[in-house]
Amino acid sequence: MPDIAANLAGIKNHMAAACHRADRGTASLELIAVSKTFSADDVRTAMEAGQQVFGESRLQEAESKIDLLPASLHWHFIGRVQRNKVRKILPRFEIIHAIDSLRLAVYTDEIARELGLFPKVFLQVNIGSEQTKGGFEPDALRAEIEALLALGRLEVMGLMCIPPAGKTAEDSRQWFAALRNLRDELQLATGVSLPALSMGMSDDFEIAIEEGATHVRVGSSIFGERSYRVDGELA
Ligand SMILES: *Cc1c(COP(=O)(O)O)cnc(C)c1O
């Protein structure tokens, strides 16, 4: 059995050390404990160790956990968003990390208006232009950013990516830097602040922090290895 409390403490130490190396404070950094495939009891254990923010990538699985746990917890939806799930995702999750097309953004904005909500979202970028991954191609995002920012209900916090798999954590650095540079470019072009970067997972979150991540999404280093795959993209 993984020691969830000890793992969390270890991650927090590594996060603080990475912030120190990057000469930045820890206040601008959020750890999202990715609990997909793990039980409500595991989430509770993490909660008792002080963790309040959790990430899930499948609605049904998340709903069953959320219902068993205190309402004080904060839930982020980190998986691919299916249109027919938007109406249920919006009221349950504080932040959606993977808005991956203008069409989905327009639809999400519409449903948010119906529901009277102002959801916080990240725009997912296919930063390595991989066939197998979702997200905006960088050029598409350049072309569509004005339209995205004009959607009155969505609070676009910034960009999110899942970089191409590398051999070592260092291999992710170029992609994290590319996401930050794209964010900087879009800010300059639009005059709108995009303060957040959701990047970094168990294997490379320290590198992501050094490159400016504000939200790291860490699962297996906290909860242990997952025993089954959740979606086509990530185990
Ligand atoms: C599963 C998942 C994570 C966490 O991955 P780990 O390698 O277990 O830390 C992060 N982000 C997304 C989008 C995921 O699907």
The ligand as an ORCA input file, in Angstrom:
! r2SCAN-3c Opt
* xyz 0 1
  C      -3.624     10.987    -15.356
  C      -3.321     12.392    -15.653
  C      -2.354     13.089    -14.901
  C      -1.552     12.470    -13.780
  O      -0.603     11.587    -14.278
  P       0.508     10.905    -13.307
  O       1.571     10.507    -14.239
  O      -0.157      9.774    -12.628
  O       0.948     11.936    -12.354
  C      -2.142     14.424    -15.224
  N      -2.824     15.046    -16.208
  C      -3.744     14.401    -16.942
  C      -4.461     15.145    -18.009
  C      -4.027     13.061    -16.696
  O      -4.938     12.436    -17.447
*
